[in-house]
Amino acid sequence: MLNRGSDNMSNDGLNLQRLLLYRQILEDATIRKAQELVLMMDTPGQKLRSVEKCYYDMLQSLIKAAERNQWNGDLWKNYVLELVLNDENIFSLACERSGEKISAGLYQSALNDIAVLKELFNFNLLEIADELGMNPSVFSLNFQSIGSENRFRSQYIFKCNQFHQLKELFTQDESPQALLSALAEFYHVAGCGTMRKFHAFSWNKGLQGIGNHDPVMLDDLVGYEYQKKILLGNTEALISGKKANNILLYGERGTGKSSSVKALLNQFGDRGLRMIELSKRQLLELPDIIKTVSKRGLYFIIFIDDLSFEEFEIDYKEIKAGIDGSLQASPDNMILYVTSNRRHLIKENWSDRKPSGEEVHISDTYQEKLSFADRFGIMISYQSPNQEEYLQIINELARRNKVAMPPKELEKYALQWERKYHGRSGRTAQQFITHIMASNRPNACGTLNRTQVPLRDGGL
């Protein structure tokens, strides 16, 4: 017969039925397994083998979660806190929007749940193992995950710092009021649920988190300082709660339009910015997206890459009303950043400006096409660099990547590369440097091995 162990256990398991707002936690498989374990220990005649299986099944799920989230330390405490931070309920969503400025009734309900969650957080697996005479599994208190060293490290560290600060508060003997205040502030700054877990999203009848979004930073983009300054200023206004403009970034291919927008997420993600990437066809779902983001307390850039319309495509008429012109107001926490190779987004012909036998008011058709681009308060031009600017990009990228080649020689090969391949652009420059680093590494003297770089056909 197995006897009930720790004082924080009761005949109804972990006593989680008292939860009011965080009741989704009751549906979590690992939490249910913990409740099952406690109830098994209270059941007369329960076989030790069954209890052991339940115990180790639960440990396995905790280890998987630790590796997935790169946790270190107490597996159980990490797991419970993760559930709390990811839970989307009326309290966490209200705090995401307004911080601690919530109703008195909601505040009292949250205080009730904080007390229950604190008990759950302090549930001690090692005491149970010790009582059953099982392996105490010390690793569950001092677990070390493999971790990850990559360009997402700064975002990972930011999340870890937030996580550990709250974990420390839950571990200490803090009052429920102090814990509630810290939790409300966390939700307000970092978001709750999917908004905390992800910074980038796609759309498929709802938001779908993107785990590994492009880690590009604005400092990675050489040149285009004026363009970056405009983007930074407008985005800063958005996340500061001020009015901000929709932006159209247009210009030649490979000049860094898309990278400039994606870099903003890495610049401002820890200040509440989120990004939703849409295709051209999904713009028709903009009303549903507006309805979704308007309920959240964070800030959103709707990002549409490489947008343009052929003359026969008339979807833009519906889309431009959705952007600006419908009865549904656009929320203050959402703006559109669109990239295109076309300044006016819609294909234009000379016939648009000339009288024809079919169109009576030819200027009306022309103005209708221009009116779509007018929905963007700011239009930023990205033009291909001239030769001097292109070589500046080459030299800066070579310096950053520690390419040890004499500048004159490097520039000579870079010019051959752009003539043979895609012309002058930041993308072409990066492809050249990547090629040099990958297959044509400089020798110890800092010069290129010419047996690896034949100068035939006018290129590398």
Legacy VTK file of the C-alpha trace (Angstrom):
# vtk DataFile Version 3.0
C-alpha trace
ASCII
DATASET POLYDATA
POINTS 460 float
0.000 0.000 0.000
1.281 3.461 -0.910
0.676 6.292 1.517
0.128 9.963 0.744
3.421 11.870 0.933
3.941 15.612 0.738
1.847 18.165 2.573
0.992 19.943 -0.666
-1.000 16.939 -1.880
-4.655 16.317 -1.201
-7.282 13.693 -1.941
-8.259 15.496 -5.152
-4.746 15.403 -6.541
-3.002 18.759 -6.807
-6.241 20.603 -6.032
-6.217 22.459 -9.341
-9.986 22.514 -9.588
-9.893 25.820 -7.691
-8.489 27.568 -10.773
-10.789 30.182 -12.281
-8.841 31.771 -15.144
-6.051 29.293 -15.879
-8.283 26.256 -16.302
-6.665 25.337 -19.636
-3.732 24.092 -17.560
-5.997 21.239 -16.394
-5.934 19.876 -19.960
-2.139 19.665 -20.169
-0.998 16.033 -20.453
1.965 16.380 -18.079
-0.085 18.155 -15.412
-2.728 15.453 -15.668
0.012 12.848 -15.291
1.188 14.593 -12.090
-2.352 14.558 -10.728
-2.634 10.891 -11.619
0.615 10.186 -9.780
-0.585 11.854 -6.573
-3.948 10.047 -6.688
-2.209 6.706 -7.269
-0.183 7.253 -4.113
-3.412 7.837 -2.168
-4.981 4.651 -3.502
-4.673 1.608 -1.180
-3.079 -1.447 -2.774
-1.618 0.457 -5.730
1.264 -1.420 -7.355
4.680 0.196 -7.167
5.393 -0.675 -10.803
2.397 1.363 -11.980
3.478 4.337 -9.909
7.039 4.113 -11.257
5.762 4.032 -14.834
3.646 7.120 -14.239
6.580 8.887 -12.583
9.087 8.171 -15.367
6.565 8.924 -18.118
6.173 12.351 -16.572
9.947 12.870 -16.326
10.319 11.960 -19.989
7.832 14.632 -21.056
9.629 17.192 -18.856
12.988 16.358 -20.436
11.553 16.737 -23.942
10.157 20.145 -23.004
13.496 21.186 -21.501
15.411 20.355 -24.682
12.791 22.023 -26.847
12.896 25.224 -24.797
16.602 25.079 -23.819
15.843 25.108 -20.090
18.371 24.628 -17.335
17.631 23.868 -13.693
14.462 22.479 -12.114
12.437 20.726 -14.810
9.108 20.918 -13.011
9.327 24.597 -12.059
10.352 25.513 -15.612
7.465 23.538 -17.045
4.796 25.052 -14.793
6.033 28.603 -15.373
6.039 28.036 -19.137
2.406 26.932 -18.961
1.482 30.064 -16.995
3.264 32.421 -19.389
1.789 30.802 -22.486
-1.783 30.639 -21.219
-4.188 32.859 -23.151
-7.105 33.703 -20.867
-9.156 36.795 -20.110
-6.639 37.923 -17.484
-3.434 37.475 -19.538
-5.036 39.055 -22.628
-6.300 41.998 -20.586
-2.817 42.511 -19.115
-1.280 42.292 -22.590
-3.459 45.245 -23.592
-3.471 47.315 -20.401
-0.939 45.996 -17.902
-2.316 46.151 -14.360
-5.228 48.376 -15.380
-7.830 45.632 -15.083
-11.180 45.376 -13.313
-11.365 44.652 -9.588
-13.251 41.411 -10.203
-10.642 40.149 -12.641
-7.881 41.136 -10.228
-9.424 39.142 -7.375
-9.965 36.122 -9.631
-6.320 36.283 -10.672
-5.210 36.455 -7.014
-7.128 33.238 -6.371
-5.336 31.527 -9.248
-1.906 32.834 -8.213
-2.233 31.016 -4.885
-3.129 27.749 -6.651
-0.352 28.152 -9.235
2.205 28.822 -6.501
1.286 25.485 -4.902
1.616 23.766 -8.271
4.972 25.454 -8.861
6.298 24.144 -5.518
5.162 20.571 -6.113
8.246 18.457 -5.281
8.896 15.418 -7.439
11.969 14.439 -5.448
9.959 14.010 -2.242
7.691 11.568 -4.050
10.654 9.638 -5.439
12.245 9.478 -2.004
9.033 8.243 -0.368
8.664 5.499 -2.959
12.292 4.428 -2.599
12.911 5.254 -6.233
15.842 6.967 -7.926
15.584 10.570 -6.677
16.428 11.805 -10.176
18.637 14.695 -9.100
18.907 15.736 -12.736
15.315 16.953 -12.587
16.494 19.773 -10.285
19.704 20.569 -12.119
19.015 19.675 -15.720
21.311 21.077 -18.395
19.967 21.324 -21.946
22.196 21.164 -25.000
21.475 24.810 -25.806
22.082 26.568 -29.082
24.687 29.038 -30.267
23.337 30.873 -33.294
22.226 34.270 -34.506
18.974 33.947 -32.581
21.029 34.063 -29.390
20.164 37.670 -28.476
16.428 36.956 -28.773
16.916 33.735 -26.807
18.810 35.550 -24.033
16.079 38.178 -23.838
13.436 35.498 -23.355
15.621 33.702 -20.795
16.113 36.863 -18.759
12.370 37.469 -18.618
11.731 33.833 -17.744
14.308 33.667 -14.958
13.184 36.918 -13.361
9.661 35.564 -12.989
10.943 32.164 -11.906
12.908 33.841 -9.133
9.786 35.652 -7.930
7.764 32.431 -7.891
10.568 30.675 -5.994
10.842 33.384 -3.350
8.265 33.967 -0.646
6.593 36.814 -2.510
3.060 37.934 -1.766
0.340 36.992 -4.278
-0.069 40.705 -5.023
3.629 41.099 -5.909
3.521 38.028 -8.135
0.378 39.250 -9.844
1.949 42.642 -10.510
5.073 41.056 -12.035
2.991 38.683 -14.148
0.786 41.500 -15.449
3.859 43.522 -16.430
5.337 40.489 -18.182
2.202 39.961 -20.271
2.098 43.662 -21.134
5.698 43.743 -22.384
6.192 40.269 -23.868
2.645 39.184 -24.678
0.982 35.925 -23.738
0.454 32.636 -25.534
1.506 32.600 -29.178
2.529 36.264 -29.005
5.128 35.391 -26.401
6.331 32.233 -28.133
6.677 33.758 -31.617
7.615 37.110 -33.090
6.853 36.231 -36.720
3.653 34.770 -38.144
2.051 33.576 -41.338
-1.713 33.514 -41.891
-3.875 30.454 -42.549
-7.391 31.263 -41.357
-5.567 32.391 -38.222
-2.068 33.252 -37.035
0.569 30.542 -37.456
3.838 31.067 -35.579
7.156 30.999 -37.476
9.851 29.546 -35.229
13.052 30.515 -37.022
12.490 33.818 -38.736
15.272 35.545 -40.658
17.859 36.826 -38.125
19.045 39.686 -40.360
19.856 42.963 -38.572
19.795 46.474 -40.014
23.530 46.768 -39.351
24.034 43.818 -41.708
22.799 45.985 -44.594
25.593 48.160 -45.940
24.482 51.560 -47.201
20.901 52.826 -47.617
21.223 54.805 -44.387
18.487 57.269 -45.339
16.026 54.460 -46.093
16.812 52.701 -42.826
16.369 55.944 -40.889
12.848 56.422 -42.297
11.892 52.829 -41.461
13.262 53.104 -37.933
11.468 56.359 -37.234
8.088 55.145 -38.484
8.367 51.831 -36.623
9.443 53.599 -33.439
6.292 55.702 -33.694
4.152 52.561 -34.009
5.540 50.790 -30.920
5.356 54.044 -28.961
1.595 54.117 -29.485
1.694 57.003 -31.956
0.199 57.209 -35.417
2.381 55.598 -38.068
2.201 55.362 -41.861
1.908 52.407 -44.177
5.149 52.176 -46.171
5.864 51.069 -49.733
9.483 50.125 -50.418
10.062 50.031 -54.165
13.050 49.717 -56.429
15.384 47.349 -58.170
15.858 43.726 -57.158
18.512 42.738 -54.656
18.789 46.163 -53.059
17.713 45.116 -49.567
14.030 46.071 -49.459
12.829 42.812 -47.921
15.806 42.503 -45.591
15.234 46.022 -44.295
11.697 45.150 -43.253
12.589 41.774 -41.739
15.424 43.370 -39.760
12.905 45.582 -37.954
11.481 42.519 -36.210
14.877 41.715 -34.720
15.362 45.368 -33.794
12.022 45.841 -32.006
10.761 42.334 -31.201
11.652 42.656 -27.516
9.630 45.889 -27.389
6.359 44.334 -28.491
6.669 44.306 -32.298
5.285 41.322 -34.199
5.244 40.682 -37.951
2.667 38.867 -40.084
3.755 37.838 -43.575
1.033 37.679 -46.222
0.879 36.745 -49.862
-0.894 38.916 -52.410
-4.028 36.751 -52.372
-4.204 36.805 -48.589
-4.630 40.572 -48.637
-8.283 39.865 -49.324
-8.419 38.452 -45.788
-7.233 41.728 -44.311
-10.560 42.380 -42.496
-10.153 39.107 -40.567
-6.543 39.940 -39.749
-7.538 43.402 -38.522
-10.159 41.817 -36.278
-7.533 39.481 -34.822
-4.734 41.976 -34.140
-7.037 44.690 -32.808
-7.752 42.457 -29.808
-4.096 42.150 -28.875
-1.904 44.492 -26.869
1.197 44.290 -29.090
2.131 46.030 -32.353
1.985 44.463 -35.809
3.609 45.002 -39.172
1.736 43.301 -41.991
4.532 42.422 -44.435
3.811 41.721 -48.110
6.914 41.002 -50.170
7.245 41.624 -53.906
3.706 42.881 -54.458
2.531 43.886 -57.923
-0.519 43.468 -60.132
-0.873 42.860 -63.828
-3.333 44.974 -65.767
-5.944 42.207 -65.900
-5.850 41.640 -62.109
-8.547 43.703 -60.450
-8.258 42.368 -56.891
-6.403 45.530 -55.983
-9.714 47.414 -56.040
-10.975 45.390 -53.092
-7.619 45.433 -51.367
-7.127 49.193 -51.485
-10.482 49.666 -49.759
-9.382 47.223 -47.084
-6.145 49.139 -46.528
-7.731 52.560 -46.282
-11.214 53.457 -47.317
-13.623 50.928 -45.840
-15.992 51.548 -42.930
-13.847 49.282 -40.752
-11.148 51.443 -39.185
-7.586 50.169 -39.199
-6.341 49.558 -35.647
-3.652 51.847 -34.255
-1.441 48.853 -33.479
-1.104 47.698 -37.108
0.566 49.057 -40.254
1.517 47.640 -43.667
5.039 47.436 -45.070
5.055 46.349 -48.713
7.961 45.790 -51.093
7.673 45.945 -54.874
9.740 46.433 -57.984
7.012 48.781 -59.218
6.477 52.224 -57.781
2.740 52.217 -58.457
2.298 48.441 -57.874
0.034 48.014 -60.942
1.378 47.496 -64.426
1.050 50.636 -66.520
0.997 50.967 -70.322
1.448 53.992 -72.537
-2.144 53.433 -73.590
-3.178 54.436 -70.060
-2.108 57.994 -70.864
-3.369 58.190 -74.452
-6.954 58.568 -75.682
-8.487 55.416 -77.052
-11.678 54.554 -78.820
-12.979 52.533 -75.870
-12.245 54.674 -72.801
-14.083 57.990 -72.548
-12.333 59.334 -69.441
-8.844 57.928 -69.887
-7.459 59.907 -66.942
-9.893 58.165 -64.584
-8.342 54.770 -65.341
-4.868 56.183 -64.853
-5.799 57.833 -61.544
-7.451 54.652 -60.289
-4.196 52.767 -60.751
-2.208 55.482 -58.986
-4.676 55.609 -56.094
-3.574 52.189 -54.839
-0.015 53.379 -54.176
-1.466 56.495 -52.534
-2.671 54.274 -49.676
0.927 54.262 -48.474
1.816 57.429 -46.591
5.550 56.856 -47.122
7.250 55.586 -50.280
10.939 54.685 -50.043
13.089 54.177 -53.124
15.847 51.537 -53.225
18.066 51.975 -56.266
21.010 49.860 -57.383
24.359 51.216 -56.204
26.756 52.835 -58.630
30.188 51.267 -59.037
31.736 53.221 -56.169
28.908 52.317 -53.795
29.003 48.682 -54.927
32.716 48.434 -54.153
32.147 50.058 -50.763
29.663 47.296 -49.996
32.140 44.668 -51.170
34.942 46.014 -48.977
32.710 46.316 -45.919
31.372 42.770 -46.302
34.925 41.489 -46.801
36.017 43.261 -43.613
33.127 41.839 -41.596
33.790 38.332 -42.877
37.583 38.614 -42.459
38.337 38.007 -46.122
42.117 38.488 -46.343
42.604 39.668 -49.902
44.270 42.862 -51.158
41.520 45.453 -51.817
42.506 46.080 -55.453
42.421 42.393 -56.233
39.137 41.953 -54.364
37.527 44.835 -56.276
38.770 43.486 -59.607
37.113 40.112 -59.029
33.975 41.752 -57.610
33.471 43.778 -60.808
33.949 40.660 -62.921
31.390 38.885 -60.751
28.685 41.542 -61.132
29.156 41.695 -64.898
28.808 37.946 -65.252
25.937 37.459 -62.855
23.230 39.764 -61.537
24.533 43.303 -61.853
25.352 45.663 -59.000
23.325 45.168 -55.825
23.796 44.353 -52.187
22.585 40.825 -52.890
25.176 40.344 -55.647
27.886 41.643 -53.322
26.882 39.189 -50.607
26.804 36.308 -53.102
30.307 37.215 -54.242
31.663 37.273 -50.686
29.894 33.986 -49.912
31.518 32.454 -52.995
34.935 33.692 -51.929
34.533 32.322 -48.420
33.062 28.971 -49.439
35.184 27.814 -52.356
37.984 30.284 -52.985
39.509 30.878 -49.596
42.596 33.110 -49.478
45.870 31.345 -48.765
48.110 32.164 -45.819
49.610 35.141 -47.683
46.187 36.696 -48.067
45.983 36.236 -51.855
43.534 34.158 -53.795
44.690 30.815 -55.101
44.414 31.342 -58.849
44.254 27.633 -59.530
40.849 27.803 -57.863
39.686 30.993 -59.585
40.032 30.763 -63.364
39.335 34.108 -65.035
37.470 32.723 -68.001
34.297 33.972 -69.600
34.763 37.321 -67.930
34.091 36.084 -64.413
35.197 34.017 -61.467
LINES 1 461
460 0 1 2 3 4 5 6 7 8 9 10 11 12 13 14 15 16 17 18 19 20 21 22 23 24 25 26 27 28 29 30 31 32 33 34 35 36 37 38 39 40 41 42 43 44 45 46 47 48 49 50 51 52 53 54 55 56 57 58 59 60 61 62 63 64 65 66 67 68 69 70 71 72 73 74 75 76 77 78 79 80 81 82 83 84 85 86 87 88 89 90 91 92 93 94 95 96 97 98 99 100 101 102 103 104 105 106 107 108 109 110 111 112 113 114 115 116 117 118 119 120 121 122 123 124 125 126 127 128 129 130 131 132 133 134 135 136 137 138 139 140 141 142 143 144 145 146 147 148 149 150 151 152 153 154 155 156 157 158 159 160 161 162 163 164 165 166 167 168 169 170 171 172 173 174 175 176 177 178 179 180 181 182 183 184 185 186 187 188 189 190 191 192 193 194 195 196 197 198 199 200 201 202 203 204 205 206 207 208 209 210 211 212 213 214 215 216 217 218 219 220 221 222 223 224 225 226 227 228 229 230 231 232 233 234 235 236 237 238 239 240 241 242 243 244 245 246 247 248 249 250 251 252 253 254 255 256 257 258 259 260 261 262 263 264 265 266 267 268 269 270 271 272 273 274 275 276 277 278 279 280 281 282 283 284 285 286 287 288 289 290 291 292 293 294 295 296 297 298 299 300 301 302 303 304 305 306 307 308 309 310 311 312 313 314 315 316 317 318 319 320 321 322 323 324 325 326 327 328 329 330 331 332 333 334 335 336 337 338 339 340 341 342 343 344 345 346 347 348 349 350 351 352 353 354 355 356 357 358 359 360 361 362 363 364 365 366 367 368 369 370 371 372 373 374 375 376 377 378 379 380 381 382 383 384 385 386 387 388 389 390 391 392 393 394 395 396 397 398 399 400 401 402 403 404 405 406 407 408 409 410 411 412 413 414 415 416 417 418 419 420 421 422 423 424 425 426 427 428 429 430 431 432 433 434 435 436 437 438 439 440 441 442 443 444 445 446 447 448 449 450 451 452 453 454 455 456 457 458 459
